[in-house]
Amino acid sequence: MALDRITLSTFRNHAETRLDGTARFNLLVGENGAGKTNVLEALSLFSPGRGLRRASMAEMAGQGGDGSFAVSAALDQGDGSDPVKLGTGTLAAQPGRRIVHINSTSASAISLGEWLSMGWLTPAMDRLFAESAGTRRRYLDRLTVAVDPAHARHATRYEASLRERNRLLSDDREPDKTWLESIELQMAESGSLLAQGRAALIQQLATQLEVLPAEPFARPTLTYRPGGPLGEQALRAEFDRNRKRDRAARRTLSGPHRDELEVVMAGKNVPAALCSTGEQKAMLIAITLAHAVLAAGNRPGVLLLDEVAAHLDPVRRAALFERLGSSGAQIWLTGTERAPFAEIEGRAAVWQVTDGKVVRL
């Protein structure tokens, strides 16, 4: 097991929810709007970033409260040591500021990735391949962080430096050359690490996808298209060389913030964006399964799957559950009914979710 003794306080529609006695498979059952996905979102906050909905902290606070919320859990590391106490949330006085505690000591959200590998798949991601390149970059970064927690710091530092460079470039006054060089040095340092992390993750995923069965889930081919050089010195020279061009555009036109993840359905050689909805879903599941194997390492892993079994036939459901069971991760699933999960019910902890209240079945 990974997470247990989970509590949600004034989180979305959960006034006070507790889940004890978790298992390898954990199933949340209830009608649409009951609050199943809210539980998954709360769990996703035990990773760096804004959670599976990318919502603001204020949006997560439950109505009728004072504007704050809290989520906590005990993390079993699987090595016989005492569980690690994880907690995150906000205070009423600062509803937009996220607070993180690890063993009752203040910590950063980024540091959560050092304790736990978190991944998820939601219905909102079904159009990932047709969305913007920025959406795919965020997806790629989340996958990379689950394998290499330091990637979150590289991404944060690069984005901060990029904003500062763009601010200088868009100013009507000529930017101070020394200050601009300093910013570009920071961008090159963090940007090269960011780009190299993405490239390494894609290579690892590609290798893992090659050894997975081609059926019953469509196998995707992944290609990383960098938006600039990967090396630090080359990236720094790129920023220096293109200052005039970027100043005319009033923004930085090359670098890791222009990276692209290309996905093609193997066998058909068709871009994922042009594939059917079912084929896109199958490729997302294939990537999720391959990534779960990569993420399984020295840290506990948690995989959140929202309504993933709803549109799968029995053969694909059985294959999904078999692969999930061998992934080494703790699995959280949601569904409107129990029937599609009959194959794993004997191994799963099951909860009924109704209007923000959770009852163990």
HUHU-V367240 format. One record per residue. SS is DSSP state (A for helix, B for strand, O for the rest). PHI is phi in whole degrees, -180 to 180 (* if undefined). PSI is psi in radians with two decimals (NA if undefined). Layout:
ss:phi:psi
SS:PHI:PSI
SS:PHI:PSI
This chain:
ss:phi:psi
O:*:2.78
O:-118:-1.19
B:-103:2.39
B:-149:3.01
B:49:0.93
B:-89:2.33
B:-129:2.47
B:-124:2.17
B:-122:2.14
B:44:0.81
B:-107:2.03
O:52:-2.17
O:-94:0.21
B:-99:1.86
B:-71:-0.84
B:-157:1.80
B:-123:2.42
B:-133:2.36
B:-123:2.01
O:-117:2.77
O:70:0.78
O:-69:2.91
O:-135:-3.01
O:-63:-0.82
B:-103:2.35
B:-133:2.16
B:-118:2.22
B:-110:2.07
B:-117:2.41
O:172:2.95
O:-69:2.86
O:-60:2.35
O:86:0.05
O:-74:-0.47
O:120:0.28
A:-67:-0.86
A:-65:-0.51
A:-62:-0.64
A:-65:-0.77
A:-63:-0.71
A:-62:-0.73
A:-60:-0.76
A:-65:-0.61
A:-66:-0.29
O:-76:-0.09
O:-87:0.50
O:-139:2.80
O:-62:2.66
O:104:-2.91
O:-103:0.22
O:86:3.07
O:-71:-0.31
O:-99:-0.13
O:56:0.65
O:-86:2.81
O:-76:2.80
A:-60:-0.70
A:-63:-0.58
A:-68:-0.44
A:-82:-0.33
B:-68:2.38
O:-71:2.58
O:-70:2.56
O:89:-0.15
O:-95:-2.84
O:-97:0.19
O:97:-0.03
O:-106:2.93
B:-152:2.85
B:-146:2.46
B:-133:2.31
B:-140:2.81
B:-163:2.78
B:-102:2.22
B:-101:1.98
O:-87:2.03
O:-83:-0.08
O:76:0.22
O:-116:0.21
O:86:-0.09
O:-80:2.94
O:-63:2.53
O:-59:2.58
B:-90:2.31
B:-90:2.05
B:-108:2.44
B:-150:2.50
B:-151:2.77
B:162:-2.79
B:-137:2.89
B:-107:2.65
O:-60:-0.61
O:-72:-0.41
B:-137:1.24
B:-65:-0.30
B:-97:-0.04
B:-104:2.12
B:-82:2.37
B:-113:2.41
B:-129:2.34
B:-126:2.39
B:-125:2.03
O:53:0.80
O:66:0.20
B:-113:2.38
B:-59:2.45
B:-148:3.00
O:-92:2.72
O:-63:-0.62
A:-61:-0.62
A:-67:-0.31
A:-60:-0.56
A:-65:-0.32
A:-78:-0.29
O:-104:-0.49
B:-147:2.40
B:-100:2.07
B:-120:2.35
B:-141:2.77
B:-155:2.80
B:-140:2.13
O:-128:2.81
A:-58:-0.53
A:-64:-0.33
A:-87:-0.06
A:-60:-0.45
A:-104:0.41
A:-53:-0.75
A:-73:-0.32
A:-100:-0.12
O:-81:-3.00
O:-72:2.83
A:-62:-0.58
A:-62:-0.65
A:-64:-0.74
A:-70:-0.58
A:-64:-0.76
A:-62:-0.70
A:-62:-0.80
A:-63:-0.72
A:-65:-0.68
A:-64:-0.72
A:-64:-0.68
A:-68:-0.73
A:-60:-0.65
A:-65:-0.42
A:-96:-0.68
O:-132:1.70
O:-57:-0.51
O:-64:-0.35
A:-60:-0.56
A:-62:-0.68
A:-67:-0.72
A:-61:-0.75
A:-65:-0.76
A:-63:-0.77
A:-68:-0.68
A:-66:-0.79
A:-62:-0.70
A:-65:-0.76
A:-67:-0.66
A:-63:-0.75
A:-61:-0.70
A:-68:-0.74
A:-63:-0.76
A:-63:-0.60
A:-65:-0.75
A:-66:-0.70
A:-67:-0.56
A:-88:-0.11
O:-72:2.46
O:-66:-0.49
O:-81:2.63
O:-65:2.20
O:-68:2.60
O:-64:2.14
A:-62:-0.72
A:-64:-0.77
A:-65:-0.71
A:-64:-0.72
A:-63:-0.68
A:-64:-0.74
A:-65:-0.74
A:-66:-0.57
A:-63:-0.78
A:-62:-0.73
A:-63:-0.72
A:-67:-0.71
A:-63:-0.94
A:-74:-0.62
A:-66:-0.67
A:-67:-0.71
A:-66:-0.67
A:-63:-0.86
A:-66:-0.72
A:-66:-0.62
A:-64:-0.75
A:-63:-0.80
A:-62:-0.72
A:-66:-0.70
A:-64:-0.76
A:-62:-0.72
A:-64:-0.74
A:-65:-0.73
A:-63:-0.75
A:-60:-0.74
A:-64:-0.74
A:-68:-0.68
A:-64:-0.56
A:-65:-0.53
A:-94:-0.16
O:-79:2.62
O:-59:2.51
O:-72:-0.36
O:-126:2.70
O:-89:0.07
O:-103:2.31
O:-57:2.37
O:-93:2.15
B:-92:2.68
B:-107:2.20
B:-107:2.37
B:-133:2.30
B:-96:2.15
B:-112:1.73
O:-70:2.57
O:-91:0.12
O:-176:-3.12
O:-62:2.66
O:-88:-0.53
O:-77:2.60
A:-62:-0.86
A:-65:-0.71
A:-66:-0.64
A:-70:-0.69
A:-63:-0.72
A:-65:-0.59
A:-63:-0.79
A:-64:-0.75
A:-64:-0.79
A:-65:-0.54
O:-105:0.35
A:-60:-0.78
A:-63:-0.80
A:-62:-0.81
A:-67:-0.61
A:-68:-0.63
A:-65:-0.64
A:-83:-0.25
O:66:0.45
O:-166:2.86
O:-82:2.12
O:-99:-0.06
O:-143:2.70
O:136:3.11
A:-59:-0.39
A:-73:-0.04
A:-113:0.19
O:-61:2.73
B:-137:2.48
B:-106:2.02
B:-101:2.34
B:-127:2.25
B:-127:2.45
B:-77:1.95
O:-62:2.61
O:92:-0.94
O:-89:-0.37
O:56:0.76
B:-115:2.30
B:-55:2.43
A:-57:-0.60
A:-63:-0.39
A:-99:-0.03
O:-81:2.90
O:-69:2.85
A:-58:-0.72
A:-64:-0.69
A:-68:-0.68
A:-63:-0.74
A:-62:-0.75
A:-63:-0.68
A:-69:-0.67
A:-62:-0.73
A:-64:-0.72
A:-61:-0.74
A:-65:-0.73
A:-61:-0.75
A:-67:-0.72
A:-65:-0.71
A:-67:-0.63
A:-60:-0.62
A:-68:-0.74
A:-64:-0.72
A:-72:-0.36
O:-71:1.88
O:-146:-2.26
O:-82:-0.21
O:-104:2.62
B:-61:2.55
B:-117:2.50
B:-131:2.33
B:-124:2.13
B:-106:2.07
B:-122:1.87
O:-94:2.01
O:55:0.59
O:-74:-0.45
O:-92:-0.09
O:-60:-0.69
O:-114:0.37
O:-100:2.48
O:-76:2.93
A:-56:-0.63
A:-65:-0.80
A:-70:-0.62
A:-62:-0.80
A:-62:-0.73
A:-65:-0.68
A:-63:-0.85
A:-64:-0.64
A:-64:-0.79
A:-70:-0.64
A:-64:-0.68
A:-64:-0.46
O:-98:0.06
O:-76:-0.40
O:87:-0.11
O:-92:2.77
B:-83:2.28
B:-109:2.31
B:-120:2.16
B:-124:2.62
B:-124:2.68
B:-166:2.76
O:-82:-0.29
O:-149:2.86
O:-86:-0.38
A:-52:-0.80
A:-64:-0.25
A:-108:0.27
O:-56:-0.59
O:-65:-0.48
O:-113:0.00
A:-58:-0.60
A:-67:-0.32
A:-108:-0.01
B:-108:2.61
B:-87:2.25
B:-121:2.33
B:-126:2.45
B:-93:2.23
B:-111:2.17
B:-140:2.02
O:48:0.81
O:79:0.13
B:-114:2.44
B:-121:2.24
B:-125:2.27
B:-74:2.32
O:-99:NA
